[in-house]
Amino acid sequence: MAGSLSGKIAFVTGGARGIGRAVALKLATAGCDVAIAYHNSHEEAEAVCNSIRALGRRALATQADVSDPASVAEAFAEFRKEFDRVDIVISNAAIGVLKPAMELSLKHFRRCMETNALALNSLAQNAVPMMPEGGCLIGLSSLGSVRAIPHYAFIGASKAALESLARGLAQELGHAKRIRVNIVSAGIVDTDALKFFPNREQLLAEYARRTPIGPTLTTEQVADAVYLLCLPEAAMITGHTLVVDGGYCISG
């Protein structure tokens, strides 16, 4: 794997922790220089950058609220001070409120949609002018985009919107610059975010029971799938949602 993406430059949102951190480190190990956008986790982002630099790659941490297109533009202004192009963009940062839909408001809905779906478009608007032909954008989704999960309705709706948006962007940007846009949809990963689920232990136990090649799914395994879609060998894969769940969804 070492050097398989040598010389590429990546931009990863939510790269300070969890899946985003694993993706940033995976891409760096494969040869990428990596910029990390974070919201509040400055120290964690700098720690990831130090790990990337230890691999001999360039790294940058920049603050951004991906729900705000102006903030994304500011982050890319910082990015352009260090890098003259971007080859890979990962839209990983996400947010949500875990409550029944009947208890949620328009404010909650907008926040989910703006952070989890609109962000991909804001990233594309800033990144594509800096992208060579054959660049790629990848969004991180979840099984809640197609399955009913308790207390997950607004988050699931935003993830479904993300996947639909990716298909539209794939068609548009493929015609314009042969840029590929794909989604990685992960199963249940025991990240910090999962600790906020009131039924966390039940979810993990059910995942372990139903998954043919489980019993767990790690952030590194999700990052592996992102990496695969970045490779030159994936040049004809676009507008696709790659499910990484160990077979959970096929098991009833």
N, C-alpha and C positions, 0 to 999 in steps of 0.2 A: 504493500500500500504506500510506503514511504515515497514521496515524490510524484505520486500519480496525478496530483493537481499542482505540480510545481510551477511557481510563478503566478498563480492565480491570486486574486484579491477578493475577499469575502466580507460581507456586511451582515451581521447577525443581531437581530433585536431580541431583547430578553436574554442576552448572552451571559449574564452574571451568575445565573443559577439554573439548576434543573436540566431540562432538555436542551435549552439554549447553550448552557455551559458545555455540555457534552458535544454538541454540534460544533461549537467554536474550536474545541480542542481536537476533535476529529479532523476538521478541515485543516487545522494547523499542522497536525501530524502528517497529513497527505501533501503538504507543501504550500498551503495558502498563507498569505498575510491576512490578518483578520482584524476588522473593526467591530467593536461591541457597542451596541446601544443599550443603555440601562435607564431605568426610571428613578429608583431610589437607592439601588444597591451599589453605591460608588466603590466601597472598599472591596466588595466581592468582585466587581468588574475589574478593578485594578489587579486583584490577585489572579484572575484568569489571564489578563494581559501579561503578567509576569511569567506565568506558565507557558504562554505562547512564545514569548521572547526567549525562554530557556530552550525552546526547540529550534532557535535560530531564525524565527520569523518576526516580521514587524507586527506590532499590535497597537490599537488605539481604543480607548474607552471614551464614549461620548454620551451625554445625557439627552434623553428624548422622551416625550410623551407621544407615543405613536398614534394615539387617538386624535391628535391635533396636527393637521397637515403643516401648519407653520412651524411647529416644533420639529417635525421630520425634516423640513427644509433646512432648519438651523443645524441639525445634526449632520446633514450632508455638506453644509458649508464648512463645518469643522473637518469632515472627512476629506474634502477636496484640498485642504491644506497639506495633507500627508500623502494622498494617493491621487493619481491622475486618471484612474479608471476603476471600474468594479466589474467583476466577472460573475459573482454569485451573491444573491441576496436572499436571506432567510428571514421570513416574517414569523417569528415565534412568540413574541410577547402577547400575553392574553390576560383577560380579566373577566370576572363574573360574580354574580351574587347567587348564593345557593339558598333559594327559597322557592316555595310553590309559586307558579306563575300568577295565581290569583292575588298574591301579596306584593307583586312587583309593579313598578311604575314606568312611565315613559322615560324618565331619567335613567333608570336601570337598563332599559332596552337600548337607548341611544348609546350609552357607555359601552355595552357589549358589542354593538354593531360597529361603533367607531374604532374600538381597540382591536377587535378580533377579525373584522372583515375589511373595513375601509382602509386600515393601515397598509394592506397589501397594495392597494391602488396608489396611496401616497408614496410608498416606497418605490413603486414602479415609475411614477412620474419624475422622481428625483434621480433614480438609478439609470433608467434606460438611456438618457442622453450620454451617460458615461460608459455604457456597455458596448463591448464589441459584438459582432455577430456571433451567435452561438452561446451567449450568456444565458444564465438561468435564474429564475425566481422560484422559491419554494415556500409554501405556507404550511404551518403545522395545524392540523385539525384533530378531531377526536371522534370516537364512535357515536357521541351524542348528536352528530350531524344527521344521522340516519336512524337512530334508536331513541326510544323514550327512556330517559334516565330521571329518576326522582329528583326534584329541585334543580333541574338542569335545563329547563325549557328555553330560557332566553339565551343561555350560552350555546345550547345546541342549535338554536335558530341562527345565531351569528356564525357558527361553524359551517352550517349548510350554505349560508350566504357567501362565506369565504370560498368554499369549493366551487360554487357557481361562478363567482367572480374570476377565479383562476381559469376556468374554462373559457370565459370571454376574453380574458387577457391573452391566453395562449393563442387563440385565433388571431387576435389583433396584432400582437407583437411577433408572432411567427411570420405573418405576411410582411411586416415592416422590416424586421431585422433578424429573423430566424432565432429569436429569443424564446426559450422554452419556459413554460410556467406549469408547475406541478404542485401537488399536495401530498404530504405524508400524514396519514390519519393513524394515530397511535391508540392502542388499547389502554388498559389500566396500568399506569406507571406510578410507583410509590414515590412521588416527589413531595416537596414541601406543600404544594398546592393541594394535594390529596388529603393532607391533615385537616383541612377545613371541611371536608365532607363528613356529615354526622354519621354516615354509615360506612366509614372507611374500612373497618375490619371486615365487614360483610362483603364489600366490593372485592377486597383482596382475596378473601376465602373463596368467593364464587368464581373469580378469575382463575385461581389455582385449580379449582375443581373441573372447570369446563375447558381449559386450554390444553390441546393435545401435546404441544411441545413446551409447556410452561415449566414450573408453576409461576414464574415471575417474568415481568418485562422490565428491562432496565433502560435508563436514559441513554446509555451507550448503544444499546441495540436500536433505539429509535434514530440516534445519530448515524448509525451504520446505513440505515435506509436513505436518509438525506444524502449521505455521501455517494451512494450508488447513483442517485438521480443527477448528481453533479458531474459524473464521469463522462468523458467523450463517448464511451460506448452507449450512453443513454441518449444520444443525439436525436433519435426519432421518437422519444417519449415526451409527449407534451399534452397538457389538458387532462392529465391522469391523476386520480387519487389512489395512492399506494397505501393499502391497509397493512399495518404492522401490529398484529395482535396475537401472534402465536396460534392462530386458528380459533380464537374465542368465538368469533361471529359465525363460524360454520357449525358450532356445536349446540344447536338448539336455542 
